[in-house]
Amino acid sequence: MSDTLVTRPSRSVTEAIQTRRSVRDFLSDPVPEATVREILEIASRAASGGNLQPWKVNVLSGAARDEFVKTVAQRMKEMPFGEGPEYAIYPRDLGEPYRARRGKVAMDMYALVGVDRDDREARARQMGLNFSFFGAPVGIFISIDRAMGPPQYADLGIFLGNIMLLARERGLHTCAQEAWSLWGKSIREFTGIPEEDVVFCGIALGHANPDAPVNALRTERAPLEEFATFRS
Ligand SMILES: Cc1cc2nc3c(=O)[nH]c(=O)nc-3n(C[C@H](O)[C@H](O)[C@H](O)COP(=O)(O)O)c2cc1C
């Protein structure tokens, strides 16, 4: 499924939700630090159980972002699969309908970028783009205290969602990246995130490349009847 990416700033929450998508090709145009600060500050109005506000944030841009991306690219030559995951990204036995959904989005994305599903190297190359933040000028890492559990991870999700929608309001796009959880050691080394924290994900933030085929990906959603039940 594909359709045209919307880059103009969203004027309502509904529009922000409808025009948000995971962007995997960014322009190098910079995003002012003041904009990132504003997004994070407003995003922190997210609800969290007990008002724990469990999110911890590290922002990389400019020379710091470039240096980190370069370091990881070097290390990837020795460790193509990263340093070991921070957590299990998916359940070991991913059942249906989740397995099919995961397969479908991957296939749709590879089709758009012209990668054959059996071409492991090309798939790995596409996956590898995660580690340059897909070209975005701003990379954000979200970490959380290891002691936290499912409720606090849900809080992180609300915070993340806010960042994505606030980005749309400013004409920007994002891609959440759990792929970065494969590089927790390097991220810790570079940012000073302590061992007691889990590196949950990265977020690429910037101006989407409107001409990139990969950004035309419009992922499917199950119809309402499939996930909601109403009784009255
Ligand atoms: C927490 C989280 C982590 C994600 N990690 C990655 C990632 O590492 N790489 C990637 O390309 N997309 C990643 N995604 C994007 C999902 O693949 C995407 O949200 C999903 O396919 C739905 O597509 P949409 O965001 O375009 O609506 C992540 C999304 C979330 C919410």
The ligand as an SDF file (V2000), in Angstrom:
LIG
                    3D

 31 33  0  0  0  0  0  0  0  0999 V2000
    8.4100    1.4500   19.5770 C   0  0  0  0  0  0  0  0  0  0  0  0
    8.5770    1.3500   18.0870 C   0  0  0  0  0  0  0  0  0  0  0  0
    9.7800    0.9070   17.5550 C   0  0  0  0  0  0  0  0  0  0  0  0
    9.9770    0.8370   16.1700 C   0  0  0  0  0  0  0  0  0  0  0  0
   11.1870    0.4570   15.6750 N   0  0  0  0  0  0  0  0  0  0  0  0
   11.4410    0.5350   14.3510 C   0  0  0  0  0  0  0  0  0  0  0  0
   12.7500    0.2940   13.8470 C   0  0  0  0  0  0  0  0  0  0  0  0
   13.6780   -0.0380   14.5740 O   0  0  0  0  0  0  0  0  0  0  0  0
   12.9550    0.4630   12.5270 N   0  0  0  0  0  0  0  0  0  0  0  0
   11.9660    0.8230   11.6660 C   0  0  0  0  0  0  0  0  0  0  0  0
   12.2200    0.9620   10.4650 O   0  0  0  0  0  0  0  0  0  0  0  0
   10.6950    1.0410   12.1160 N   0  0  0  0  0  0  0  0  0  0  0  0
   10.4270    0.9190   13.4300 C   0  0  0  0  0  0  0  0  0  0  0  0
    9.1590    1.1930   13.9190 N   0  0  0  0  0  0  0  0  0  0  0  0
    8.0990    1.6010   12.9900 C   0  0  0  0  0  0  0  0  0  0  0  0
    7.0260    0.5210   12.7770 C   0  0  0  0  0  0  0  0  0  0  0  0
    7.5070   -0.4370   11.8740 O   0  0  0  0  0  0  0  0  0  0  0  0
    5.7840    1.2340   12.2420 C   0  0  0  0  0  0  0  0  0  0  0  0
    5.2760    2.0760   13.2420 O   0  0  0  0  0  0  0  0  0  0  0  0
    4.6680    0.2870   11.8260 C   0  0  0  0  0  0  0  0  0  0  0  0
    5.0740   -0.5360   10.7640 O   0  0  0  0  0  0  0  0  0  0  0  0
    3.4090    1.0720   11.4120 C   0  0  0  0  0  0  0  0  0  0  0  0
    3.7300    1.9590   10.3580 O   0  0  0  0  0  0  0  0  0  0  0  0
    3.5630    3.5350   10.4750 P   0  0  0  0  0  0  0  0  0  0  0  0
    4.3640    4.0050   11.6350 O   0  0  0  0  0  0  0  0  0  0  0  0
    4.1160    4.0640    9.1580 O   0  0  0  0  0  0  0  0  0  0  0  0
    2.1110    3.8320   10.6480 O   0  0  0  0  0  0  0  0  0  0  0  0
    8.9310    1.2090   15.2910 C   0  0  0  0  0  0  0  0  0  0  0  0
    7.7070    1.6450   15.8450 C   0  0  0  0  0  0  0  0  0  0  0  0
    7.5370    1.7100   17.2130 C   0  0  0  0  0  0  0  0  0  0  0  0
    6.2260    2.2090   17.7650 C   0  0  0  0  0  0  0  0  0  0  0  0
  1  2  1  0
  2  3  1  0
  2 30  2  0
  3  4  2  0
  4  5  1  0
  4 28  1  0
  5  6  2  0
  6  7  1  0
  6 13  1  0
  7  8  2  0
  7  9  1  0
  9 10  1  0
 10 11  2  0
 10 12  1  0
 12 13  2  0
 13 14  1  0
 14 15  1  0
 14 28  1  0
 15 16  1  0
 16 17  1  0
 16 18  1  0
 18 19  1  0
 18 20  1  0
 20 21  1  0
 20 22  1  0
 22 23  1  0
 23 24  1  0
 24 25  2  0
 24 26  1  0
 24 27  1  0
 28 29  2  0
 29 30  1  0
 30 31  1  0
M  END
$$$$
